[in-house]
Amino acid sequence: MKSAVFNPLAARELVEAVEYYDEARRGLGDEFLDEVERAIAFLDQYPEAAPKVGREARRLVLARFPYSLIYRHLDAGQIRILAIAHQKRRPRYWTRRH
């Protein structure tokens, strides 16, 4: 995840989701983290593949887990992860993140 820069709140969301899945079943948190890493690797190659959900933000839905990566593609070729958003909770809570 070298090219991904996490908003501190998104980093906390990632840790919380990994911990939640590990409590549900040992190793499931690692599987969630692997899914996020694969999504970021995909975005490294295709940063504009996901649809826009605002002026600059985009949403990539994870394939296996009910989460989306909310991100911005930065000019320097980096991906700024704004949120690791659960798809059934608090829609658009992340809109003020940078």
Buried (B, 14 or more C-beta within 10 A) or exposed (E): BEBBBBBEBBEEBBEEBBEEBBEEEEEBBEBBBEBBEEBBEBBBEEBEEBEEBEEEBBBBBBEEBEBBBBBBBEEEEBBBBBBBBBEEEEEEEBEEBE
